[in-house]
């Protein structure tokens, strides 16, 4: 299938990936298969539609609107990031997604979601940004801060719960090489969650989901080992922050967000020649 592109999530840390994607668009670099997790799925939509700058703009332009991200929204709707605002008002009216370009791109675009019943990751294909938008919403529905999303009778949440960096899935799908955009520095490893008792209280009716949340750090760190093996074999290329971005999942400091975005852009620019050789080989 050629070269795939994998976009890790991480809430507002995902703005690093927005910078990476804008550089890729500036250079005309394309991928046969793009797969995004949580914020990575949200930003990947703008990349596939070829809308440079959109991922950054939709991350920072509406920070002051309480319907975008606020505890008001959480209390009112159960979603910290307002679902109606993010997945309808922005893509349909405020900063429309170019759905025609998206559909005609020829890219197989997938969003990673976690099935709340089984605790397993699923990888639905997004072929139409309006018809399939609920899969993108589900991919970015954070535990404790968002509602479960019902789609076709199933309940889904953040894809990062079950598969934060879906390299194994891309390999299973036949991608010979993969470019992986991380939102944590290369030396990061995930530790066990300290909120497991709260997880059991909140999601006790969904043992598969609880199990996935408990095992998340193990799966994540095993994936880092897979990345290292694939890199050594010349089948993976990693783009990651130089250090801790200094922003959390929920960040409203525009200066910090722009700095992280620019780091993504310039880190990718610095790796450009190596990246192009990797994709051409």
PLY file of the C-alpha trace (Angstrom):
ply
format ascii 1.0
element vertex 281
property float x
property float y
property float z
element edge 280
property int vertex1
property int vertex2
end_header
0.00 0.00 0.00
2.97 2.33 0.15
3.64 4.74 2.99
1.16 5.32 5.80
0.85 8.25 8.19
0.02 7.73 11.88
-1.10 10.64 14.05
-1.01 10.25 17.82
-3.53 12.16 19.96
-3.03 13.90 23.27
-5.68 16.62 23.48
-4.24 20.08 22.86
-0.73 18.57 22.51
-2.01 17.49 19.11
-1.29 20.99 17.84
2.30 19.80 17.40
0.94 17.42 14.76
-0.92 20.33 13.15
2.46 21.96 12.50
3.84 18.72 11.09
0.87 18.35 8.75
1.14 21.90 7.45
4.77 21.30 6.53
3.81 18.09 4.74
1.16 20.01 2.80
3.65 22.75 1.92
5.99 20.10 0.51
3.25 18.21 -1.32
3.97 14.97 0.55
1.09 12.52 0.35
0.19 9.17 1.91
-1.97 6.28 0.79
-3.34 5.62 4.28
-3.72 8.11 7.13
-4.87 7.02 10.57
-5.48 9.38 13.48
-6.20 8.95 17.16
-8.28 11.49 19.10
-6.82 14.95 18.32
-4.78 13.26 15.59
-8.02 12.17 13.92
-9.39 15.72 14.14
-6.29 17.26 12.59
-5.96 14.48 10.03
-9.28 15.54 8.49
-7.86 18.94 7.51
-4.74 17.28 6.12
-6.68 14.89 3.89
-8.86 17.74 2.63
-5.70 19.73 1.85
-6.67 22.73 4.00
-3.40 24.18 5.19
-3.70 26.11 8.45
-7.14 24.75 9.31
-5.95 22.36 12.02
-4.16 25.21 13.80
-6.99 27.68 13.37
-9.66 25.32 14.69
-7.45 24.68 17.75
-6.91 28.30 18.76
-9.55 30.56 17.20
-12.43 29.54 19.47
-10.69 29.09 22.82
-12.72 31.90 24.43
-16.06 30.44 23.42
-17.47 28.43 26.31
-19.20 26.12 23.87
-15.81 25.10 22.49
-14.09 23.93 25.67
-15.15 24.76 29.21
-16.43 23.33 32.44
-19.67 25.12 31.56
-19.92 22.83 28.54
-19.03 19.81 30.69
-21.77 20.61 33.21
-24.32 21.44 30.52
-23.71 18.62 28.06
-21.32 16.09 29.62
-18.64 17.03 27.08
-15.78 19.33 28.06
-15.18 19.95 24.35
-18.64 20.84 23.09
-19.70 18.20 20.58
-22.20 20.37 18.71
-19.67 23.19 18.42
-16.67 21.08 17.38
-18.30 18.57 15.10
-21.06 20.65 13.51
-20.72 24.41 13.90
-17.02 24.53 13.04
-16.89 22.07 10.10
-20.26 23.09 8.69
-20.29 26.88 9.24
-17.42 28.61 11.03
-14.48 26.97 9.19
-16.04 24.52 6.74
-14.24 21.33 5.91
-13.77 20.86 2.17
-15.72 17.64 2.06
-15.52 17.35 -1.71
-11.73 17.52 -1.63
-11.73 15.08 1.28
-13.86 12.54 -0.59
-11.84 12.88 -3.80
-8.41 12.69 -2.13
-7.97 8.98 -2.74
-6.63 8.62 0.80
-7.85 5.83 3.06
-8.50 7.79 6.26
-9.27 6.07 9.53
-10.06 7.20 13.06
-9.22 4.94 15.98
-12.03 4.38 18.50
-12.36 2.20 21.60
-15.40 -0.06 21.81
-16.71 0.46 25.35
-18.27 -3.00 25.43
-15.22 -5.00 24.41
-12.43 -2.58 25.35
-10.90 -3.25 21.94
-9.77 -0.73 19.34
-11.67 -0.39 16.09
-10.53 1.43 12.96
-13.51 2.75 10.95
-12.84 4.33 7.58
-13.97 7.95 7.27
-15.07 8.46 3.68
-17.38 11.47 4.13
-16.73 14.13 6.75
-20.40 14.91 7.29
-21.83 11.39 7.24
-19.00 9.86 9.30
-18.23 12.73 11.71
-19.47 10.79 14.76
-16.51 8.41 14.40
-14.15 11.39 14.66
-16.06 12.64 17.70
-15.86 9.21 19.33
-12.12 9.01 18.66
-11.64 12.22 20.67
-14.12 11.55 23.50
-11.87 11.57 26.57
-12.72 9.43 29.62
-14.30 11.49 32.43
-14.54 14.54 30.16
-16.89 13.32 27.44
-19.95 11.20 26.87
-19.77 7.83 25.24
-20.79 8.12 21.60
-23.44 5.77 20.29
-22.95 4.64 16.70
-24.95 1.85 15.06
-25.97 0.50 18.47
-22.45 0.44 19.92
-20.82 2.76 22.45
-17.40 4.25 21.73
-14.81 6.51 23.32
-11.28 7.86 22.79
-9.20 5.65 20.53
-6.14 6.29 22.67
-7.58 4.12 25.43
-7.04 0.93 23.43
-4.51 1.94 20.76
-2.71 5.27 21.15
-0.26 4.70 18.29
-1.83 2.27 15.78
1.37 1.09 14.10
0.51 -2.61 14.48
-2.81 -2.00 12.73
-1.12 -0.20 9.85
1.27 -3.11 9.45
-1.67 -5.56 9.47
-3.30 -3.49 6.75
-0.27 -3.95 4.53
1.52 -0.63 4.78
5.14 -1.30 3.92
6.44 1.86 5.61
4.94 4.27 8.10
5.59 7.84 9.20
4.63 8.23 12.86
3.87 11.63 14.39
4.12 11.54 18.17
3.07 14.29 20.58
5.47 13.18 23.32
9.29 13.32 23.11
11.16 10.21 22.04
12.27 9.29 25.57
8.74 9.32 27.02
7.28 6.17 28.55
3.80 5.88 30.03
3.26 4.94 33.67
0.28 3.20 35.22
-2.75 5.38 35.86
-3.26 6.56 39.42
-7.02 6.86 38.99
-7.87 3.17 38.55
-10.27 3.15 41.56
-12.15 6.09 40.04
-12.17 4.35 36.67
-13.89 1.35 38.23
-16.48 3.57 39.91
-17.19 5.54 36.74
-17.15 2.73 34.18
-17.81 -0.39 36.27
-20.63 -1.43 33.93
-18.09 -1.69 31.12
-15.39 -4.16 32.28
-13.76 -4.21 28.86
-13.28 -0.46 28.97
-11.94 -0.61 32.54
-9.48 -3.31 31.52
-8.29 -1.23 28.55
-7.77 1.82 30.77
-5.85 -0.29 33.30
-3.61 -1.78 30.60
-3.14 1.40 28.59
0.41 2.08 29.78
1.53 -1.46 28.96
0.07 -1.36 25.45
1.58 2.09 24.87
5.06 1.06 25.95
4.90 -2.16 23.93
4.06 -0.03 20.90
7.14 2.12 21.55
9.21 -1.07 21.37
7.53 -1.98 18.07
8.35 1.48 16.73
12.02 1.01 17.62
12.12 -2.34 15.84
10.44 -0.96 12.74
12.82 2.01 12.70
15.82 -0.31 12.92
14.44 -2.25 9.97
13.98 0.93 7.95
10.20 0.65 7.90
9.27 3.49 10.27
10.10 7.19 10.44
9.30 9.12 13.63
8.57 12.82 14.01
8.37 13.87 17.66
8.77 16.96 19.86
12.31 17.81 20.96
11.19 17.83 24.59
8.09 18.18 26.72
5.78 20.63 24.96
4.72 22.15 28.27
1.04 21.96 27.43
-1.60 19.65 28.79
-4.59 17.97 27.22
-6.60 21.08 28.03
-4.57 24.21 27.25
-5.83 27.72 26.50
-2.57 29.68 26.35
-2.34 30.74 22.70
1.38 31.50 22.93
2.14 28.01 24.18
-0.07 26.47 21.52
1.52 28.46 18.71
4.99 27.55 19.98
4.09 23.86 19.91
2.62 24.22 16.42
5.77 25.93 15.15
7.93 23.26 16.76
6.02 20.65 14.78
6.55 22.61 11.58
10.25 23.26 12.06
11.13 19.83 13.44
9.61 18.35 10.27
11.45 20.87 8.12
14.71 19.81 9.75
13.96 16.16 8.98
12.71 16.92 5.48
15.53 15.44 3.41
15.65 12.24 5.49
11.88 11.97 5.31
11.80 12.35 1.55
14.49 9.70 1.15
12.54 7.38 3.44
9.38 7.82 1.40
11.17 7.48 -1.94
13.19 4.34 -1.16
0 1
1 2
2 3
3 4
4 5
5 6
6 7
7 8
8 9
9 10
10 11
11 12
12 13
13 14
14 15
15 16
16 17
17 18
18 19
19 20
20 21
21 22
22 23
23 24
24 25
25 26
26 27
27 28
28 29
29 30
30 31
31 32
32 33
33 34
34 35
35 36
36 37
37 38
38 39
39 40
40 41
41 42
42 43
43 44
44 45
45 46
46 47
47 48
48 49
49 50
50 51
51 52
52 53
53 54
54 55
55 56
56 57
57 58
58 59
59 60
60 61
61 62
62 63
63 64
64 65
65 66
66 67
67 68
68 69
69 70
70 71
71 72
72 73
73 74
74 75
75 76
76 77
77 78
78 79
79 80
80 81
81 82
82 83
83 84
84 85
85 86
86 87
87 88
88 89
89 90
90 91
91 92
92 93
93 94
94 95
95 96
96 97
97 98
98 99
99 100
100 101
101 102
102 103
103 104
104 105
105 106
106 107
107 108
108 109
109 110
110 111
111 112
112 113
113 114
114 115
115 116
116 117
117 118
118 119
119 120
120 121
121 122
122 123
123 124
124 125
125 126
126 127
127 128
128 129
129 130
130 131
131 132
132 133
133 134
134 135
135 136
136 137
137 138
138 139
139 140
140 141
141 142
142 143
143 144
144 145
145 146
146 147
147 148
148 149
149 150
150 151
151 152
152 153
153 154
154 155
155 156
156 157
157 158
158 159
159 160
160 161
161 162
162 163
163 164
164 165
165 166
166 167
167 168
168 169
169 170
170 171
171 172
172 173
173 174
174 175
175 176
176 177
177 178
178 179
179 180
180 181
181 182
182 183
183 184
184 185
185 186
186 187
187 188
188 189
189 190
190 191
191 192
192 193
193 194
194 195
195 196
196 197
197 198
198 199
199 200
200 201
201 202
202 203
203 204
204 205
205 206
206 207
207 208
208 209
209 210
210 211
211 212
212 213
213 214
214 215
215 216
216 217
217 218
218 219
219 220
220 221
221 222
222 223
223 224
224 225
225 226
226 227
227 228
228 229
229 230
230 231
231 232
232 233
233 234
234 235
235 236
236 237
237 238
238 239
239 240
240 241
241 242
242 243
243 244
244 245
245 246
246 247
247 248
248 249
249 250
250 251
251 252
252 253
253 254
254 255
255 256
256 257
257 258
258 259
259 260
260 261
261 262
262 263
263 264
264 265
265 266
266 267
267 268
268 269
269 270
270 271
271 272
272 273
273 274
274 275
275 276
276 277
277 278
278 279
279 280
